[in-house]
Amino acid sequence: MMRRLSLVIVLLLLALPAAAIERPAGLMWNHSGLPLTLPLQVKSDPGADLYLQLSDPATGQAVLAAYVRGGAFFRVLVPPGRWALTFARGRDAQGQDWQGEDGLFGAATEVIALPEPLVFQTEGAARKSGHLIDLRGASPVLRDIGLCQRRALDPDSLSRSWARQHPHGLRDPREPGPFTAPRYDLRSHFCDDAG
């Protein structure tokens, strides 16, 4: 009886239509071993999803993969280094052609490989240099972008200082002072308009 039930379950599972693979969004994986700190922005046509891979140009080893939904705003942080970028493009925005990382978009897959590797690096103490790639035309258009950082004073850290608590007089030298160093937060903004 148990064997018969198992056979029926197996037959029912085989009779079900193959489930469509749900299309991912954004960063899929990072095998570089490096922190993701540098900006990469991609502009694409609506209805043309992209699978992006960054590879080591010397070895061809893929280090990062991301999925870009066609026409949607896409920006991802990538590791520092010199990377070859390859895009696989599919025409179905609903994900019906997406067959996973091995099958990509099936027979309709169009491969776009940038002719030269791109360098992602930190410049000076406060600028992280990256790239914008526009794939909406006949050929890719590249532009440099930068993520700039600065330290901004946290005003709440000042409210805890002795000077803020005693604005009209000097501290009694016998009183232990709860002096605290002001705190600074790291603020990031795009130095180049990549809109």
N, C-alpha and C positions, 0 to 999 in steps of 0.2 A: 504494500500500500504506500509506504513512504517513498519507495523508488518511483512509483507511478506519479506521485505528486511532484517530485523533483523534476521528472521528465516534462510534465505539463508546464511547470514554471519556466523551464529552460525554453520550451517551444514558444511560450507567450512572449518571453523577452526577445527572442529572435524575430518574432513577427512584428514587434514594434518598430516604427520608423526610426531611423538614426536621428538622434537629437542634434540639433544645430549647436555648434560651438559658440558660446557667448563671446562676443568681441570684448576685449579688455579696454582699458583706458589708462593713459599715463604710463608711468614707469612700470616695467614688467620685472626686470631684475638688473642687478649690478654685481658683476663678478670681478671687478677691477681690484678690489681690496683697498680702494682709495675713497675718501669722503666725496660726496656729491656737493660741490660748492660753486660751480661755474655755470653761467646761464647759456641755454640753447633754446631759441624760439623758432618754431616752424609755422609757416602760413601755408594753408592748403585749400584746395577747391572743395566746396560742399559736394558730398557724394563720392569723394575719393579718399577713403581711409588709407593710412600709411602705417607700415611696420618699420621702425627705425632701429638700426644696429650701429653701434660704435665699435670699431675693431682696431687692434694694434696693427699699424701699417707694415711693420717688419715681419710679424708672424701670421697675420690674418686672423688671430684669435679674437672672437667677439668678447667684449667686456661689458656691454650694456645694451639693453633692448627696451624700447618704449613703443606704445601704440598711440597713434594720433588719429582722432576721429575727424574726418573730412570737414573742413570749414569751421571747426570749433577752435577757439583760442587754445594754443598749446605752448607751454613753456616748461622746461624741465631743467634741473640742475644736474650737471655731469661732472665726472672726475677731472682733475688737472691732467694735462698731457697732450700729446699729438695723436689725433684719432682720425681714422678713415670712416666716413659716414656713407651708409648705404640705406636706401629706402625701397621698400616693396610697396607698390600702390595697387589698390583694388578699387573697383568702381561701385561697390555696393555699400552705401552708408548704413543699411539696415543690418549688416553683418552676415548676410546670407551666403556670401562667398568666402568669408573668413574660415579657414580650415586649420587654424592653429599655426604654431611656429614652423612646423615641418611642411605643411601644405600651402601656407600663406593664403593667397586668394585664388588658388587653383590655376587653371589655364589662363585666366584673365590677368594674372600677376604681371605688372610692369616693374622692372627694376631700374632704379635711378641711383647711380654711384657718383659721388662727387669726384671730380678729377684729381684733386689734391687733398691730402689730410689737412684738418683744421687744428690749430693750436688753441687750447683753453688754458689760461694761466692767470696768476695774480700779478698785477703790475703795481709796484710800490707797496705802500702799506694799506691802501684803502680801495683799490680798484680791482675788481675781478672781471677779466676780459673773456667775453664769449662771442656768440654769433647768432645772427638771425638768418634763416634760410627760407626764401619765398619760393614755393613750388607751384604757384598759381599760373605761371606763364609757360611758354614753350621750353624754356630752359631755366634751371635754378638760378636765383639771384641771391648773392651773399652780401651780408653787411655785418660789420662788427657792432657789438653792443657791450655795454659795461654795467656791472652792478657795483655801485659805490657804497661805501660804508663810512659811518662816522659815529662817534660816541656822543650821546645826548644825556645831559644831566637829568637824573630822576628827581623831580622836585619833592617827592614824598620823602626822599632820604634826607633832605635838608630840614624838614619839619621835626625830625627827631633829634636834631643837634641842640646843644646847650644854648647857643646864641639865639636860636628861634624861640626857645622856652624862656629866656631871660633877656628880652630885647633892650631893657633900660638900665642895665647895671652890669657890673663885672661879677664874675663868679667869686664866691667866697673861697679863698684858697684852701680852707679846711674841708670844704665840701668836695667829695669825689665827683669829678666831671664825667658825665656820660657822653664823652665826645665820640662821634661816629664820623667816619669818612663818608663823604657824599658818594652815592652810587651812580654809575653811568651805564646806560643801556646802549647796546649796539643797534643802530638803525641802518637799514639798507634801502636804497632806492636806485632806480635805473638812471644812469647818467646820460644815456643816449636814448632818445625817444624811439622805441622799437614798435610803437603802435601800429 
